[in-house]
Structures are given as C-alpha cells and as structure tokens.
Amino acid sequence: MKRNDKVIIKKYCPICDCEHEIIINEKEGIATIKGEEIKYMKKVYFCPNADEAECEFSDSKIMDSNLLAAKDAYRVKTGLLTSYDIKDIRSKYGLTQSEFALLLDCGEITITRYETKQIQDKCHDEQMRLFRDNPRYAFECLKSHKELFDYKKYSELNDCFLNIVETEGKEASSRELLRTIYSKYDSPSLDNGNKTLDIDILEAIISYFASKIKYLYKVRLMKLLWYTDMIFYNNYGVSMTGLVYTHKQYGALPIGHHEIIGLYNVYTEEEYDQSSENFLTRIYDNKNLNYKFTDEELKVLELVKDKFIQYSGAEIAEYMHKEKAYIHTNFGDIISYEWAKDLNN
C-alpha cells in the first residue's frame, strides 16, 4: 500500500513487540563485493512509533533483498547482466529457470542462483547476452536440445522462438536501413546535436506524441521532432534523437524521414484525405514500447505537446517558417543545431 508516496505494510514490529503499520524506507548503502566498494539503494523497515535513534529494523527477507540489490549494483558497475535482466530474458522466451539452464548447458539450479544470490561468470554472461540479442542463436540452441523436452513443450517453445526470430528480424532490418542512411553522421557534431542516432528514444518520442495527439500525421510529426530536439539541445547541449534536419518546403525535415516512418515499432496507417485528394500517413501509439523518459526529456516533450497540440500540419509548418533557422537557410541545407538558441518563444 502507498500513502503520500510512502510504502506501508502491516507486520510484526520487534521494537513495539506487536503488529502495526510499518513504513519501508530506502537509503544509500555501501557493500564490498569481490574487493569492490559498491554503493546501492537498500531498504529498511521504519517504525513511526519509536524514538529516532532506534526506529529502523530488518528481517531476513529484506536482508536478502538488499544483498541482491548490492550484487546487482556490482553487476552494473562491472558490465554484467543484472538478476532482473536475466529474468527478462527468460520471460521473453517463455522459459522456466530450469529450462533456460538446460539450453545453456549449465546446472539445473544455476539460473535460480543467478536470479537470487550468485553473480554469474563472464562466460555465462556472454552466453546469456547472445541468447537475448540474437534470437537465431537462441532458436539454434532450442533445436540442438530438442530431446530434452517432451513433444508438447518443445512445440510451444518452437512457436514462441520462431515468432521472436521473425519479429526481431523485421525490426532489425528496418533499423539497419535507417542506421545506414545515418552512417555519415556517426560522430557528434552540430549537424546531429552532438549525439549519434538513437532509434530507441526516437520510436518512444513518436509513440508519445501519437498517444497525446489524436490525429497525428507525418508532416506534423516531423516538426514536433525538430522542436523537441532543438529545445532539448538548447537546454542540455545535446539533441534527444541525434536526427539531422534539412530545409524543405514545409519546414525542417529529418534525413531518412521515409525510413523513420517505416521503422517496425512505428505504427502507421494510410488514410485518404478527400480535401487534398491524397493519402496521408497517420501515426498511432505503440503501447508495447517500454522506454522510460527522464524527467528532463519528459519536460521538453510536454512543452512541445502543450504548445502545438491544437496546430494542424499546415499551421505548425507556417509557424516553423518564421524561425530564424528556416529564414536564414536555403532549400536542401542542413539546419545546424546552433540555431536552437534563436527559437521563437
């Protein structure tokens, strides 16, 4: 239960020697793991009825949780998968702990240990990363261990793995096409806002605007992306997406705009517009994305959304035409991020 952003549970309190509401607090902890001093966030129980000097206590459950948090912090520091990363890999492929261990040719309880208390070695870490990042490798592992599963279970896993291979293959190819177009902008510069192309956040931004703006079409989206990148660059010295924009008829247009709309995780639909007698590309929210915006990113996105939510594509294009970045560049020019300081309002 949460109350005023505090997690509250009812449990036995050894300080009061009775059961009552206890607050779960988080505080910075320090642990030494394999010779490394590790800082991490640990949990403690807080008794609101006790004196301040003796108000905190723990039990075996929370101590185990804190030990795992410290080991995960060590894993992050040393570049290893965390216990949560390992669970996510299993969940992705629909595997139990013992099934995952079988496919990796390790002891049946090895994965259980990795998810609860034991830090994996580099060899197993690399193998699990390969399993996560290369569905074809994972599928080959499944085929080579076919005899370890009964017919029904193998059929279920086979269908699941094949679906992932197909889906991620399409996603990878659409991303690779856009990356190829941006290969000449593979170093931070004023062209890309001191940031190389970040497709994860690009897809998330597109989905964000589609979730907030009911009728989002391509022309409007491209201007929203430009303002988002320019404002973020002006505030923090880097763009959000790493996109490179050029001066075109209807305003700033990112290089590779066709490929951006063609990304596997960008949901679109062609709609016929009777007034213009043209087909328009409408963009929809992708609720399957799990990108988490930072507070700084979200602040800029909300600013851009609030400013332009009532603008049509034509209106936002007209607004953009009044920007110095557009007035002082020529058709086809790259619009440098140095113009970010001169944005209207």
Summary of the structure (lengths in Angstrom):
residues: 345
radius of gyration: 25.6
end to end distance: 43.4
largest distance: 77.1
contacts: 979
relative contact order: 0.08
helix: 51%
strand: 19%
